[in-house]
Amino acid sequence: MESVCTLLDIRKLRTSAYHAQSDGQVERFNRTLLTMLSITAEERPFDWDEQVPLHLLAYRTSVQSSTGMTPFQAMFSREARLPADIMYGPLPDGPGQVDMHAYAYDLRQNLETAYARARQYIGLAQKRQKELFDKKMNFKPLRVGELVWLLDPGRMTGKLYRPWTGPFRVLQTIGMVNYKVQSVERPSMVTVVHYDRLKRCHQRQEHLRETLNTVESERTRPDRTQRHRRPPMGFENFVETG
């Protein structure tokens, strides 16, 4: 796989599991596409795959808030010609002959203008999204050796579902926000996770825990009087000794 990526000039990146922000661009598109498919899949559950091209057309011809233009316009420097343009309006008459050099020059100018405007809109959108994210973010770096709980969204859901598992011990800091952790109960279980899936594990001291357990057991133990059993009357021991 590495040789294939090198041949095709592909830069392969590895991301931590269950952290969609690492692949934000494609994951956000997948979320939008799944939402669009879920609307029609309820009425047509058996041919939902045939609806994918129609949903892609709707997505590519819709103005994106981050870029201020449609994906089709950003790619081809013009708006897509839709069936509605043919049904409700005449097609513009094109020139008989097109100067390819002039067309290439105009296309380049239009693309440069479109990309400059898209970068401006994207910069404003990123700044706005960062401000919203920083309001609810409270980042406190973890230290090697600390005990943490691990959020496991892949486990079974339900009312009694416990999303946090562990504890785990921090073995290594990878970059700014990724950590290598090891399960305390299963030392062979070592994984790399993002900071968002970890929270500090505050355990009680051992002597305090033992004291509490002792006190609790004494409280729950019932007080019973000592009883002396008497042999029943009218019975004799028929076993001879000697």
C-alpha positions as CSV (number, residue, x, y, z in Angstrom):
1,M,0.0,0.0,0.0
2,E,2.9,2.4,0.7
3,S,4.3,1.9,-2.7
4,V,0.9,2.5,-4.3
5,C,0.5,5.8,-2.4
6,T,4.0,6.8,-3.5
7,L,3.3,6.0,-7.1
8,L,0.1,8.0,-7.1
9,D,1.5,10.8,-5.1
10,I,-0.9,10.2,-2.2
11,R,-0.1,11.4,1.3
12,K,-1.6,8.8,3.6
13,L,-2.5,10.0,7.1
14,R,-3.5,7.8,10.1
15,T,-6.1,9.1,12.5
16,S,-7.2,8.0,15.9
17,A,-10.4,5.8,16.1
18,Y,-13.8,7.2,16.8
19,H,-12.6,10.8,16.3
20,A,-14.3,12.2,13.2
21,Q,-12.7,15.6,13.5
22,S,-9.5,14.1,12.2
23,D,-11.2,13.5,8.8
24,G,-13.5,16.5,9.1
25,Q,-13.9,17.3,5.4
26,V,-14.9,13.9,4.2
27,E,-16.8,12.9,7.4
28,R,-18.9,16.0,7.3
29,F,-19.8,15.2,3.7
30,N,-20.6,11.6,4.6
31,R,-22.9,12.8,7.4
32,T,-24.7,15.1,5.0
33,L,-25.1,12.4,2.4
34,L,-26.4,9.9,4.9
35,T,-29.0,12.4,6.1
36,M,-30.2,13.0,2.6
37,L,-30.4,9.2,1.9
38,S,-32.3,8.6,5.2
39,I,-35.1,10.9,3.9
40,T,-35.8,8.8,0.8
41,A,-34.7,5.4,2.2
42,E,-37.8,5.2,4.5
43,E,-40.1,5.3,1.5
44,R,-37.8,3.4,-0.9
45,P,-35.6,1.1,1.1
46,F,-34.8,-1.4,-1.7
47,D,-33.4,1.0,-4.3
48,W,-31.7,3.6,-2.1
49,D,-28.4,3.1,-4.0
50,E,-30.1,4.3,-7.2
51,Q,-30.9,7.6,-5.5
52,V,-27.2,8.4,-4.7
53,P,-26.5,10.2,-8.0
54,L,-29.6,12.4,-7.5
55,H,-28.5,13.3,-4.0
56,L,-25.0,14.0,-5.2
57,L,-26.4,16.3,-7.9
58,A,-28.4,18.2,-5.3
59,Y,-25.3,18.6,-3.1
60,R,-23.0,19.7,-5.9
61,T,-25.4,22.4,-7.0
62,S,-26.2,23.8,-3.6
63,V,-24.4,26.9,-2.2
64,Q,-22.1,25.9,0.6
65,S,-22.0,28.3,3.6
66,S,-18.2,27.8,4.0
67,T,-17.2,28.7,0.4
68,G,-20.2,30.9,-0.6
69,M,-20.5,29.0,-3.9
70,T,-21.6,25.6,-5.2
71,P,-19.0,22.7,-5.4
72,F,-19.8,22.5,-9.2
73,Q,-18.9,26.2,-9.6
74,A,-15.7,25.8,-7.6
75,M,-14.7,22.9,-9.8
76,F,-15.7,24.1,-13.3
77,S,-15.9,27.9,-12.9
78,R,-19.6,28.0,-14.0
79,E,-22.9,26.9,-12.7
80,A,-24.3,23.5,-13.6
81,R,-26.9,23.3,-16.3
82,L,-29.9,21.6,-14.7
83,P,-33.0,20.0,-16.2
84,A,-35.0,23.0,-14.8
85,D,-33.0,25.3,-17.0
86,I,-34.1,23.4,-20.1
87,M,-37.8,23.1,-19.0
88,Y,-38.4,26.7,-17.8
89,G,-36.0,28.8,-19.9
90,P,-34.3,28.8,-23.4
91,L,-30.7,27.8,-23.6
92,P,-28.4,30.7,-24.4
93,D,-27.1,30.7,-28.0
94,G,-23.4,29.9,-28.0
95,P,-20.8,31.2,-30.5
96,G,-20.3,29.2,-33.6
97,Q,-16.5,28.9,-33.0
98,V,-14.7,29.2,-29.7
99,D,-11.1,30.5,-29.4
100,M,-9.5,27.9,-27.2
101,H,-6.7,30.2,-26.0
102,A,-9.3,32.9,-24.9
103,Y,-11.4,30.2,-23.3
104,A,-8.5,28.8,-21.3
105,Y,-7.5,32.3,-20.2
106,D,-11.0,33.2,-19.1
107,L,-11.3,29.8,-17.3
108,R,-8.1,30.4,-15.4
109,Q,-9.1,33.9,-14.4
110,N,-12.5,32.7,-13.2
111,L,-11.1,29.9,-11.2
112,E,-8.5,32.2,-9.5
113,T,-11.3,34.6,-8.6
114,A,-13.5,31.8,-7.3
115,Y,-10.7,30.2,-5.3
116,A,-9.8,33.5,-3.7
117,R,-13.4,34.1,-2.7
118,A,-13.7,30.6,-1.4
119,R,-10.5,30.9,0.7
120,Q,-11.9,34.1,2.2
121,Y,-15.2,32.5,3.1
122,I,-13.5,29.4,4.5
123,G,-11.2,31.5,6.6
124,L,-14.2,33.3,8.1
125,A,-16.0,30.0,8.7
126,Q,-13.0,28.5,10.4
127,K,-12.6,31.4,12.7
128,R,-16.3,31.2,13.6
129,Q,-16.2,27.5,14.2
130,K,-13.0,27.8,16.3
131,E,-14.6,30.4,18.6
132,L,-17.6,28.1,19.1
133,F,-15.4,25.1,19.8
134,D,-13.1,26.9,22.2
135,K,-16.1,28.0,24.3
136,K,-16.8,24.4,25.4
137,M,-13.2,23.1,25.3
138,N,-11.3,22.7,28.6
139,F,-8.0,21.1,27.6
140,K,-5.7,19.9,30.4
141,P,-2.8,17.7,29.2
142,L,-2.4,14.3,30.7
143,R,0.8,13.1,32.3
144,V,2.5,9.7,31.7
145,G,1.4,7.3,34.4
146,E,-2.0,8.9,35.1
147,L,-5.1,6.7,35.3
148,V,-7.9,7.6,32.9
149,W,-11.3,6.3,31.8
150,L,-11.8,5.6,28.1
151,L,-15.0,6.4,26.1
152,D,-16.0,3.4,24.0
153,P,-18.8,4.4,21.6
154,G,-18.6,1.0,19.9
155,R,-20.1,-0.9,22.8
156,M,-23.8,-1.9,23.0
157,T,-26.2,1.0,23.7
158,G,-29.1,0.9,26.2
159,K,-30.5,2.5,29.3
160,L,-27.9,0.8,31.5
161,Y,-25.1,1.4,29.0
162,R,-21.8,2.5,30.6
163,P,-19.9,4.4,28.0
164,W,-16.7,4.7,30.0
165,T,-14.4,1.7,30.5
166,G,-11.1,1.1,32.3
167,P,-9.2,2.3,34.1
168,F,-6.3,2.8,31.6
169,R,-2.8,4.0,32.3
170,V,-1.2,6.7,30.1
171,L,2.0,5.3,28.6
172,Q,3.1,7.9,26.0
173,T,2.0,11.3,24.6
174,I,1.8,11.4,20.8
175,G,1.7,14.8,19.4
176,M,-0.5,17.4,21.2
177,V,-3.8,15.5,21.7
178,N,-3.2,11.8,21.2
179,Y,-2.2,9.3,23.9
180,K,-1.1,5.7,24.1
181,V,-2.9,4.0,27.0
182,Q,-2.8,0.6,28.5
183,S,-5.6,-1.3,30.3
184,V,-4.9,-1.9,34.0
185,E,-6.8,-5.1,34.1
186,R,-5.6,-6.4,30.7
187,P,-2.0,-5.2,30.1
188,S,-1.9,-6.6,26.6
189,M,-4.6,-4.1,25.6
190,V,-2.7,-1.0,24.3
191,T,-4.3,1.6,22.1
192,V,-3.8,5.1,20.8
193,V,-6.8,7.4,21.4
194,H,-7.6,11.1,21.2
195,Y,-7.8,13.4,24.3
196,D,-11.6,13.9,23.7
197,R,-12.2,10.2,24.6
198,L,-10.3,10.3,27.9
199,K,-11.1,11.7,31.3
200,R,-9.1,11.5,34.5
201,C,-9.7,8.6,36.9
202,H,-9.9,9.8,40.5
203,Q,-9.5,6.7,42.7
204,R,-9.8,6.5,46.5
205,Q,-6.8,5.7,48.6
206,E,-6.4,2.0,49.4
207,H,-6.4,2.4,53.1
208,L,-9.5,4.7,52.9
209,R,-11.2,2.1,50.7
210,E,-10.4,-0.7,53.1
211,T,-11.7,1.3,56.0
212,L,-14.9,2.1,54.3
213,N,-15.4,-1.5,53.3
214,T,-14.8,-2.7,56.9
215,V,-17.2,-0.1,58.3
216,E,-19.8,-0.9,55.8
217,S,-19.6,-4.7,56.4
218,E,-19.9,-4.1,60.2
219,R,-23.0,-2.0,59.7
220,T,-24.7,-4.6,57.5
221,R,-23.8,-7.6,59.7
222,P,-26.9,-8.5,61.9
223,D,-26.4,-8.9,65.6
224,R,-27.5,-12.4,66.7
225,T,-27.5,-13.9,70.2
226,Q,-25.6,-17.1,70.9
227,R,-28.0,-20.1,71.2
228,H,-27.3,-23.3,73.0
229,R,-28.9,-26.4,71.6
230,R,-30.2,-29.0,74.1
231,P,-30.5,-32.7,73.2
232,P,-34.1,-33.8,72.7
233,M,-35.9,-35.6,75.6
234,G,-36.8,-39.2,75.3
235,F,-33.9,-40.3,73.1
236,E,-31.1,-42.5,74.1
237,N,-27.7,-43.1,72.5
238,F,-27.8,-46.7,71.2
239,V,-24.1,-46.7,70.2
240,E,-22.1,-48.8,72.6
241,T,-18.6,-47.7,73.4
242,G,-15.8,-49.7,74.9
